């Protein structure tokens, strides 16, 4: 692909802060967004913590928008898109909208609204159900709301790949720009926290503390970890064709260099100690970036405190990198929780800030390294000469994806 694609804007609504500045400040200071859940009643559950967004006001962020028509996930998506557009300093709405699109990764965000719609029609009859709830129960509606609100006319789309959804969305957006179907695409992912998706992980005991007598905490790669802590949020990156960005004098955070994805069918039944899927995804991304593993400076880890997934990622890293000791590794999910479809986009935003500032955010709660997945993790913010980064995502269904980004020539600047 001859066209170069760069990141010119970051939009984040996360458990550790809304907006790029608050998000980054919390990460580099090791501030966790994991807290007691307030969105729904957990009194009958062993797990009571999540990376819940408690300070989000959709009406405030989307000033002038009728947010009543938007469910929580749609509000998160539209807020992140608005923040990304503002950060990119786009001349909106004068930007050529016929050459602008939006692609969002999503998996469970519509489940709660669908459940409300379903319960109403089953309990009170079809005519009692809300048309608004029906519209918002369709996952693509979240993307449609953003397209309508910001007038993006080229295309919109939804990518659903579990925890790898937003990396898949960024890859698809990059392809559209490379094929000259757009000059600018806003891409990322979103996930909301609701009782329905919480129980989906709680009932099979995949969440930290879900088994009776266990403590509840998020500690990727730590010996004491016992499961994920869920999170929620939305994050996007504004992607532009390089010459288009340069012509308008845009600030450039990073360049998209390579993407890889793979599926390990064995992993859905049991962890694969060979880590075939994650290994293939990483190698593919690095190869497509036309780099060698030695040229990767920072690894933004998937690490989400799942016993099996953390071990598999560590095994894959050993398969790909001969000398992990000369690289920087950290897992921001130790602070945000597992934000699922939004996680990869949050990791891209964090990695872009790392490239620009030369500061690696820490992995918190890493106190007792697990010998089965021991890594030289950054546990306090650390400065370094970081020019390239790989972002890893994977889940226990067997899907894995990796994305390599790097400093565009002459674009490194203070964050």
N, C-alpha and C positions, 0 to 999 in steps of 0.2 A: 504494500500500500504506500503510494508516494506521498500522500498528504500527511503532514504532521498535525497531531491533535494535542492541544495543550489545555491545562486547567487554568481558568481565569477568575473563578468565583467559588466560594465555599458557603453553603447554607446549612446550618445545623440547629436542630431542636433535640436536646438530649437530656438524660438524667443528671448530667453534670453542668448543664448550662445551655441557654438559648443564645444563638449567635456565635460566630467564630471566636470572638475575643474571650467570652466567658467559658466556652467549651475548652479552649486551649489553656487558659489560665488554670482551670481546675485540673486538667490532665497533668501539666508540668509540676503542679504543686501536690500531686498525689491525693486529691480530694475525691472521695467516693460519693457516688450518687445513689448508692444502695441504701434503702431505708424500709421502715415498716409500710406495708401496703395500705393505702387509704381508698383506693378505687372500688374495692369490693371487700366483703366480710371474709376474714380468714380465721374466724374463731374456731371452726371445726377442723382446721388444717394444721399439719405440723410445720409446713413452710409458710412464712409470713413476710418475707423480705423480697424486694425487687428493685430494679433501677427504674422507679416510677418518676415521671415528670410531674412535679407538684406546683411549679410556678408558671405553667404555661397558660396564657390567656389568648385564645385564638382571636377574639374580637379586637384585642389591643394590637397584636402583631399584624393582623389583616384589617387594619383600620379602613372603614368604608365598605367592607364586604359583609353581605348577609350570611353570617356563619351559621345561622339556624339551619340552613339547608345542607350543611356539611357535618358529617359525623366526625368523631375524634380523629380517626385516621386521615380523613380528607383534610381536616384542619392542619394536622401535622405536615402533610405533604405540601399544601399550599403555602404554609408559613416558611418551610425550608426553601421552597422555590423562590419566594419573595426575598428572603435573606440572601440567597445565592445571587439573584439578579442585582440586588443592591451592592453586594460585595464586589461583583464584577464591574460595577460602575457603568452599566449599560444605559444607553440613552433610550429609556423605555417611557412611552410606547413607540417611539420613533424607529426602534430597531426593525429591520426588515423581517416581519413575522412570517412571511411565506417561506423563509429560509431557516426558521427556528422551530425546534421540536422538543418534546419532553418524553422521557422514558423512566419509569419508576419500577423498582423491584418490590414485590409484596407477596405475602403468603397467608397470614392469618388475620390481617387487619380488618377484614369485613365480617369476620365470624360473629361478633357480638351483634351487629346490626341485623345480620341475617337471622340470628337466633331470636331477636326481638320480633322481627317480622313474622317468623314462623310460629312463635308462641301465640302471637295475637290472632293470626288467621285460624289457627287450630282451636283456640279457646273461644273466640268471639265471632268467628266467621270471616270469610274472605273479604267482605266489604268493609270490615272494621280495620283492616290492616292499612298502615300508612304508606302512601305512594313514595314519600321521601325515604322511608326505611327500605323499601324495595330497591329503589335506585342505588342507595348507598350499600346495599348488600352485595352488589356486583363489584368485584375487585377493581375492574378497569375504571369504575366511576371516579375513584380517587384521582386518577391521572386525568380523566376528562374534566374534572373540576378545575385542575390547574391549567389545562389547555384553554378553557373558556375564560377563566379569570385573567390570564395573562396574554390571551390572544395568540397562542402558538399555533400556526397554521400548517406547518410542514407535515407533521405527523404526531401521534402520541402512541404509547405502547406500555404494556405491562410485562415484566419478566418474573417468573416464579421458579426459583431454584433453591428454596429453603434459605439457609444462612448465606448462600452464595448469590442471592437474588440481585443485590445492588451491584456486585461486580459484573454479573451478567448484563445488567442494564447499561453499565458504563461501556462494556465491550460492544454491545449492539449500537449504542450511540456513536462510539468511535468509528464503527463500520459505516454508518450512515454518512458521517462527515467525509470519510475516506472515499466513499462512492459518489461524492459531490451531490448528495441529496439534501444537505443542509450545511450552513456555515456555523451554526451554534445549536447545541443540544444541552438541555438541563437533564442530568441523569443521576439517579441515586436509589434510595429505598426507604421504606417506612414500615413500622409495626406499632400497633397499640397494645397495651396491656389490658386484658379482660379476663374474667373468670373462666370463659370458655377455653382460651388458649393456655391459660395457666394450668387448668386441670388436665389438658392434653399431655403435659409433661409431668405434672404432679402424680397422677394416678399410676403411671408405670415407674414411679420412683426415680425419675431422672433429675429432680431438683434437689439442691442441697437441703438437708434437714427433713426430707420427705419420709425417711424411715425413722420410726420411733426411737428416741434416745440419742439421735445425732444432733450435733451443733449445726448451725446454719451460717454459712459464710461463703464468699467467693474468693478462691485462692488458686488460680491457675498454676499447674505444675508442682504444687505443694503436696507433700506426702499426706497431709490431713484432709485434702479436698474430698468431697463426697457427692458432688453434683453441681449442676449449673444453678445460677441465680438469673432469672429472666430480667430483661429490661425492655424499654420501649423508646420510640423516638423516630425522627426522620432526618435524613442528611442527603444533600445533593452536591454535585460539582457542576459548574458551568464549563462545558467543553467547547472549544473553538478550533477551527482550522487556524494553523499558526500564522499564516500571512494575513488572515482576517483580523486576528487579535493584534498583530503588530501594526497593522494599518490604522487601527483606532487607538493605538497607544495603551493597550490593556496591560495591566500587571499580570505576570505569568507566574503561577505557583510551581508548576511542574509540567512535564511532558508525559503522555501515555506512551509507553515503550513496548509492552507485550502482555498478552493475556493467555492463560491456559486453564482448561477445565477437564475433569475426568470423573468417571463414575466407577466405583469399586463395588460390584454386585455382592461380594462376600461380606462387606462391612455391615450391611443391613441385618445380617444374622448374628455376626460376632465381629469384634475388632480384628482387623487384619494386621498382624505384627510386621508384615512386609510393607505396610503403608503404601500400597501400589497406587491408589487414586491420588493421594496428596503428592506423592513423589512425581507422578506423571504431570500433574497440573503445574507444579513448580518448575520442572524442567522445561515444559512447553513454553511457559511464560518467559523464562530466562532466554531460551533459544530464540523466540520471536522478537525479543528485545535486542537480539544480536549481541548478547553479553555472555561472559562466562560466569559461573557461580562466584568466583573470586571477586568479581566486580560489583557484587551486591553489598552495600554497606549496612543497611538496616532491614531487619525483618519485623514487620508488624504482625504479630502472631494471632492466630485464631484463638489460642488459649482461653477456654471458657470455664475451666474448673471441672469439666467432665472427665472422669477417670480414664475412660477408653479413648476419647477424642484427643486429649492432651498427650497421651502416650503415643498415639498414632502420628500426630503432628511432629513430635520429637523424633520419632523413627524416620519420618520423611526428611526432616532436616539433616539427619545423619547420612541419609542416602544421597542428598544433593550437595552438601557442603563438606569439603574435606577438613577445613579448619574453621569451625564455628567460633573459636575463641577470638578471632580478629573482626567479628561483626557485632552489631548492637541488636539485641532482642528485647522486645517488651510486648505485653499484652494489656491493651487498654480496657478490655472487658473486665479486668479486675476492679475497675472503677465504675463502668457503665452497666455491667451485667450483660447477658446475652441478648442483644437487641434484634436478633434474628435477621429479617430482611433489611433492616437499617444498618446492621453491624458493619458490613463491608464498606459502605459509604462513609460511616464515621471513621473507619480505619484509614480510608483514603484521605479524608480531611486531616486527620492527625498526622499522617505520613507526609502530606504536602507541607504542613506547618513545620514538621521536623526537617525537611529538606531546606526550607527557607530560613529557619532560625538556627539550624545546627544543634538543636536540643532534642534529646530523646526522652519522651515521657516514661515514667516508671511503671513497673508491675508492682502493685501493692499486695500485701498479705503473703508474700513469698518468704517464708521464714524457715521452713524445713524441707529442703529440696528432695523430691522423690527420685530415688536412684533410677527408676524405670523411665524417667523423662527429664533427667537433669540437664539444664541449659544455663549458660552464663547470662542470666537475665539482668537487665538494668532495673535496680530497685529504688534508686533515687535519680531524679533528672540528671542527665549527663550530657555534656557538650562533646561534639565530635565533628569531623569533616565528613559530612554525609551527602553524597551526590546521587545515590540510587537507593530505592527501597522496593521491597516486595511485600505485598499484602496477601495474607493467607486467610481463606475461609473454608470451613468444612462442617459437616454435621454427621449424625449417626445414621443417616439414610444411605450414606456412601458417596454423596456429591461433594466434590472439592473444586475450588477455583483459586487462582492466584493472579495477581496483577502487578506488573513492574512499572514503576514511574521513576523519572529522573529529572534533574535540573536541566531545563532548556538552556542552551549556551547563552551566557551573558545575562541570565535573568535572576541569579541568586540575590536576594535582598533580605533586609531585616523583616521579621514577622510582625 
